[in-house]
Amino acid sequence: MVPSPCTQVCRLDPTTGWCEGCGRTIGEIGGWTTAGDAEKRAILARLPERLRRLAQ
């Protein structure tokens, strides 16, 4: 089971559409519970770069 990256900071960046807390898109957040483990791991792999970009 792949844990959710949610940090309870649920605010979407208006420019990127990424959550400022976890880095996911609204579609990724909404589909998390039904996504398979491989898809979840693929999403998790994208998050560090997104969060880095949001922090700039």
Sequence and secondary structure as in RCSB ss.txt:
>XXXX:A:sequence
MVPSPCTQVCRLDPTTGWCEGCGRTIGEIGGWTTAGDAEKRAILARLPERLRRLAQ
>XXXX:A:secstr
       S   B TTT BBTTT  BHHHHHTGGGS HHHHHHHHHHHHHHHHHHH 
